[in-house]
Amino acid sequence: MRGTYVPSDRAKEITRSRSFTEASRVLARFSVGGNPTLADTDRPVLRRFSFRLGSDGHRSELLTQNAPVHFARTLDQMLALLKAAIPGQNGKPNAKRIKAFSAANPETLRQAQCLAAQPLRWSFADTTYWAVHAFPATNSRDETRFIKFKVAPVSGDGTLTDDDAAIVPSDILNDELGLRIATRDVRFSVIALLDRPGDPVMDLTIRWPEEDEREAVRLGTIVITGVEANDEIILEPGNLAEGIGYPPDEMFAARCVAYAISRAKRR
């Protein structure tokens, strides 16, 4: 997808990164993750919105999802969870093994609980996304604080009831998105949630206290305007312009390595 980004007047209060403080072209990708056999209207389906702001040398790439937390706290925990979910000879995961793992690691249930608590949405364009990690942001006065990125639809309507979900096509998201783009109706506010002393910046399985009610600054607006002829957009979380630092958690470091390997294999 392609589009434009227009910064707000307050963006420079949060970061000196030119990718967030100057108008620029946007390259973006919407996707769904997890089990490919699940319908778009199933609650466990994780929706993703990844995008690139800025130009070469001043470019930031963010990977966001429609859950505010990750499904594992550490790399070891994530690997153990994936191993617990490996299907047996019958082609199905061992329910008892997964239940035992979840009981011993309750934080791995939080992402699914967040998804289950959300209303279903008709569209990628009506969905709120989070970047999950805590990013150190430095403004023009060399003041640094942690922020979390939240990407919220300008138009927040479009709730899908359970009755609707039972009758709409199972692959509704892509078709609906195409219609919305044709009418220039895919708009998102890029928001920075500001830290407070003592916020847990290392644990991706928990939200910051009162995260939805705390101080937030709108950095700018993304408008998706069309579909790229070549839709193979490869984004890397380690591409961050000056003014936005690397999050300190181990999951971000591992994600950077994994995406670099994936990108090399696609070439």
C-alpha positions in Angstrom: 0.0 0.0 0.0 1.1 3.6 -0.5 0.0 6.8 1.2 1.1 10.0 2.9 2.0 11.1 6.4 1.3 14.6 7.7 2.9 15.5 11.1 1.1 17.4 13.8 2.4 20.6 15.3 3.3 18.8 18.5 5.4 16.0 17.0 8.7 17.8 17.7 7.9 18.0 21.4 8.3 14.2 21.4 11.1 13.5 18.9 13.5 15.2 16.6 13.2 12.2 14.2 12.5 13.7 10.7 10.6 10.6 9.8 7.9 11.7 12.3 8.2 15.5 12.1 8.2 16.0 8.3 5.5 15.2 5.7 6.5 12.1 3.8 5.4 9.2 1.6 4.2 6.1 3.3 4.7 2.5 2.3 2.5 0.1 4.3 1.3 -3.5 4.6 -1.8 -5.0 6.2 -1.8 -8.6 7.1 -3.2 -11.3 9.4 -1.1 -13.7 11.4 -1.4 -17.0 13.2 -3.3 -20.0 11.9 -4.0 -19.5 8.2 -7.1 -21.7 8.4 -8.9 -19.2 10.6 -11.4 -16.8 9.1 -10.8 -13.0 9.2 -13.8 -12.8 11.5 -12.4 -15.1 14.1 -11.4 -13.3 17.3 -8.0 -15.0 17.7 -6.8 -13.6 14.4 -4.0 -11.1 15.0 -4.2 -8.2 12.5 -1.0 -6.3 11.6 -0.3 -2.9 10.1 3.4 -2.2 9.2 4.6 1.0 7.6 7.6 3.0 6.6 7.8 6.8 7.1 10.4 9.2 5.7 13.1 8.9 3.1 16.4 7.3 2.8 18.6 8.4 5.7 15.6 9.6 7.7 13.4 6.5 7.6 11.5 4.7 10.3 9.7 1.4 10.0 7.1 0.4 12.6 5.4 -3.0 13.0 2.1 -2.8 14.8 -0.6 -5.3 15.8 -4.2 -5.1 17.1 -3.2 -6.3 20.6 -1.3 -4.0 23.0 0.9 -6.9 24.4 3.1 -9.7 23.0 2.4 -13.3 23.7 5.7 -14.1 25.5 7.9 -12.2 28.0 11.3 -13.8 27.0 12.8 -15.7 24.1 13.0 -18.9 26.1 9.4 -18.6 27.0 8.4 -17.9 23.4 10.3 -21.0 22.2 8.8 -23.2 25.0 5.3 -22.0 24.0 5.9 -22.8 20.3 7.2 -26.3 21.2 4.2 -26.9 23.4 1.9 -26.1 20.5 3.6 -28.4 18.0 1.0 -30.8 16.6 1.2 -34.5 17.4 0.9 -37.4 15.0 -2.8 -36.8 14.6 -2.1 -33.3 13.3 -3.5 -31.5 16.3 -1.8 -29.8 19.2 -1.8 -31.6 22.6 -4.4 -29.7 24.6 -3.2 -31.0 27.9 0.3 -29.9 27.2 -0.7 -26.4 26.2 -3.0 -26.1 29.2 -0.2 -27.1 31.5 2.2 -24.6 29.9 -0.4 -21.8 30.2 -1.0 -22.6 33.8 2.7 -22.3 34.5 3.1 -19.2 32.3 -0.2 -17.2 32.7 1.3 -14.1 31.0 1.3 -16.0 27.7 -2.5 -15.8 27.8 -2.8 -12.0 27.9 -2.5 -11.3 24.2 -5.4 -13.8 23.5 -7.4 -12.2 26.3 -7.0 -8.8 24.8 -8.1 -10.0 21.4 -11.1 -11.8 22.9 -12.2 -8.6 24.7 -12.1 -6.4 21.6 -15.2 -5.9 19.4 -14.8 -7.4 16.0 -14.2 -4.9 13.2 -15.3 -5.0 9.6 -12.1 -3.5 8.4 -8.3 -3.2 8.7 -9.1 0.5 8.6 -11.3 0.5 11.7 -8.8 -1.4 13.8 -6.5 0.1 16.5 -2.9 -1.1 16.4 0.1 -1.0 18.9 3.8 -1.2 18.4 4.1 -3.1 21.8 7.7 -2.1 22.5 8.8 1.0 24.6 10.9 3.3 22.4 13.3 5.9 23.8 12.4 9.2 22.0 14.7 12.3 22.0 13.3 15.7 21.2 15.1 18.8 19.8 16.0 19.8 23.4 17.9 16.5 23.9 15.3 15.3 26.4 14.6 11.6 26.2 11.7 9.6 27.5 10.0 6.3 26.6 7.0 6.2 24.4 4.7 3.6 23.0 3.3 4.0 19.5 -0.5 3.6 19.1 -2.1 3.8 15.6 -5.8 4.6 15.9 -8.3 4.9 13.0 -9.7 8.4 12.5 -13.1 6.8 11.9 -13.6 4.3 14.6 -17.0 2.8 13.5 -17.6 -0.5 11.8 -18.2 -2.9 14.7 -19.0 -6.4 13.5 -21.5 -8.3 15.6 -21.3 -12.1 16.1 -24.4 -12.4 13.9 -22.7 -10.4 11.1 -19.5 -12.5 11.5 -21.5 -15.7 10.8 -22.7 -14.5 7.4 -19.9 -12.3 5.9 -17.2 -13.8 3.7 -14.3 -15.4 5.7 -11.8 -13.3 3.7 -13.6 -10.0 4.1 -10.6 -7.9 5.1 -8.8 -7.6 1.8 -11.9 -6.9 -0.3 -13.2 -4.3 2.2 -9.8 -2.6 2.4 -9.8 -2.2 -1.4 -13.1 -0.4 -1.3 -12.1 1.9 1.5 -8.8 2.9 -0.3 -10.8 3.7 -3.5 -12.7 6.3 -1.5 -9.7 7.6 0.4 -11.2 6.5 3.6 -8.2 4.8 5.3 -6.8 7.3 7.8 -4.9 6.7 11.0 -3.6 8.9 13.8 -0.1 8.0 14.9 0.0 8.6 18.7 2.8 8.6 21.2 1.8 7.3 24.7 4.1 9.0 27.2 5.9 7.1 30.0 5.7 7.6 33.7 8.4 6.7 36.3 8.5 3.0 37.0 6.7 1.9 33.8 7.7 -1.7 32.8 9.7 -1.1 29.6 11.2 -4.6 29.5 8.1 -6.8 29.7 6.0 -6.9 26.6 3.2 -9.0 28.1 1.9 -6.3 30.4 0.5 -2.8 29.6 1.7 0.3 31.3 -0.6 1.3 34.3 -3.6 3.3 33.1 -2.2 3.1 29.6 -5.5 4.1 27.9 -6.0 7.1 30.2 -2.5 8.6 30.3 -1.0 11.5 28.5 -0.8 11.0 24.7 0.4 13.1 21.8 -0.8 12.8 18.2 2.3 12.8 16.1 0.6 12.9 12.7 -1.9 11.3 10.3 -1.4 8.5 7.8 -3.7 8.4 4.8 -3.5 5.3 2.6 -4.2 6.3 -1.0 -3.5 3.4 -3.2 -2.1 -0.1 -3.8 1.5 -0.6 -5.0 2.0 -2.6 -8.2 4.7 -4.5 -6.4 3.1 -5.4 -3.0 6.2 -7.2 -1.7 7.2 -4.6 0.9 9.8 -5.9 3.3 10.0 -3.9 6.5 12.6 -4.2 9.3 12.0 -3.0 12.9 15.6 -2.1 13.2 15.2 0.8 10.7 14.6 3.8 13.0 15.6 7.4 12.2 17.7 9.5 14.6 15.5 10.6 17.5 13.9 7.2 17.9 16.1 4.7 19.8 16.0 0.9 20.0 13.7 -0.5 22.8 15.7 -2.2 25.6 13.8 -5.5 25.7 15.3 -8.7 24.4 12.4 -9.4 22.1 13.1 -6.4 20.0 16.8 -7.3 19.5 15.8 -10.8 18.5 13.1 -9.5 16.1 15.7 -7.3 14.3 17.9 -10.4 13.8 15.0 -12.5 12.6 13.7 -10.0 10.1 17.2 -9.5 8.7 17.5 -13.2 8.1 14.0 -13.4 6.5 14.8 -10.4 4.2 18.1 -12.1 3.1 16.3 -15.3 2.3 13.6 -13.5 0.2 16.2 -12.0 -2.1 
